[in-house]
Amino acid sequence: MRLLGLYFVVVVIISCSSNQGTLEDYANFPVKFAKQKIIYPNNDFTVCIPKNWNWKVEDYTNDHIILGIGAGSEPDKDGFIDFITIQKVKCFGGKNDLKSEYDYLLNLTKQQSNGMKIVETGETDMLHQTAYFFHSKSETNTYGESEMICFVLEGDLEGTFYYLNAGASQTKNFKRNMAILLHSLKTFEIHKTKS
């Protein structure tokens, strides 16, 4: 009877862990794909994205957003896409340090869920520098709805930050697609502004 109980616990743990991927799971998932290198027009940053993706420099009306790009896949057979956005911003939280910006965004995310639930948050060095992340997914678990991982890291000037967002549709290729997005964001490199 004791062995049966242990078996049940192991099955529950395995089934829960297989349904709920983490940032580390996706970032370490081995994947190969052809890349194209994007250099932001003013040389602010570079990043590599999948070769067949379209991208463009975004024009923002928000005074806090300094610059950014949006990149996306072609729609799959069901019309779902995956995307990456990168924005350089002036601090939204009123303080100039990374932890305060993260705390501000975490509080805002909790207040305005917009149908998304937080899977995990915290500090990471996946981007080869200290960063914080938010991992959220649709509360409905409906096929094709988005799962997002967003990073916040310090910019090249005091009081500036970069927001790196990866969004993948929850389809049969989700794990591979999210891994591609994260492997792309790992190539992100800030080009320091000359003072």
Buried (B, 14 or more C-beta within 10 A) or exposed (E): EEEEEEEEEEEEEEEEEEEEBEBEBBBEBEBEBEBBEBEBEEEBBBBBBBEEBEBEEEEEEEEEBBBBBBBBBEEBEEEBBBBBBBBBBBBBBEEBBBEEBBBBBBEEBEEEEEEBEEBBBEEBEBBEEEBBBBBBBBEEEEEBBBBBBBBBBBBBBEBBBBBBBBBBBBBEBBBBBBBBBBBBBBBBEBEEEEE
